[in-house]
C-alpha cells in the first residue's frame, strides 16, 4: 500500500493546513488507514467494561489503557481530556484524540431519548494543547441521529468540526442512530444515512456500528452503502464486545475488503485483555487494518 498524501478540507485555514496534514498522516500512519483505540467507555459504560467476569484484572485501572496505547502501533488513542491530563505526562509518545462529549448508559432510551453534550470548549482544548505539550491530533464527538435531541448535537458537532479544522485538528464523529424513532439501529440503510450525515457536517472520519443483516449477522458487504454515502469521509467500525482474535480479525478484514472501510475503532476487544495479549492484538489489528495483511498472517503475533 502506497503512502497517502491527504488533501486538507477547504475549511482548514491556509496557515493550519500543514498542521492538519501532519496530524492526518500521524493518525493514518501515512497509509490513509485509521486504527483508533477507543478509551471513552469509562463514561459511556461506567465500570461495566473494566471489572467483572472475563475481564482481565489489569483493566480495573485507567492506566492500563495508556500502557496498551504506548506500546502498540495505533494511529491515535481517543479518551476524555481529564484522563489525558492525568496520565498523558507519563505517556507523551501517544497521539491523542480528545473525546469531547460522553454520557453514561444509565438512562435508557425507553426513559429518554439520548443526548450527549460537549464537555470542553475548543478554546479550552487549544489551551490544553499549548500547556501540556502533548501530541493532540484530533477531537471526537458522538451524535445520535433519530433522537429527539438530535438538533442540539448536530449543531454542536458541526460547529466543533469547523473549529477543530481551524486549529489543524482532525475531526472524528461517532454516529449511532438511536432513540424511540429508531426501530433497528444497525439497519444497513440507516447506518449509511448516519455516515452521510457525518460527511455533511465535514467530518474527516465517521465511526459507525457495523450494520447487520435481517438475520442479525454482521457482513462486510453491508457497509458498501455507508462507504459510498460518506464519500471523502472515511468510515470505520466500532469493535463491539470482546471476541476471539480470529473472529475479530476476520470481521475487520471483511469490513475493509468487502465493505470498503478505512480501518477500525476498537476499545473493549483490546483493553479487556492482559497487557501482553492486548499489545499482541493491537499488532495484529495494525497488520490487517493498516498494512493490508490477511488475518491468518496477522495471527502470528499470538503465536510468538
HUPE-V32851 format. One record per helix or strand of 3 or more residues. SS is the DSSP state (hx for helix, st for strand). FROM is the first residue (numbers start at 0). TO is the last residue. If there is no record, write none. Layout:
SS_FROM_TO / SS_FROM_TO
This chain:
hx_13_27 / st_33_37 / hx_40_43 / hx_56_59 / hx_62_70 / st_75_78 / hx_80_89 / st_95_98 / hx_121_131 / st_135_142 / hx_149_165 / st_169_174 / hx_187_200 / st_204_207 / hx_219_229 / st_233_237 / hx_244_258 / st_262_265 / hx_267_270 / hx_274_288 / hx_294_297 / hx_299_302
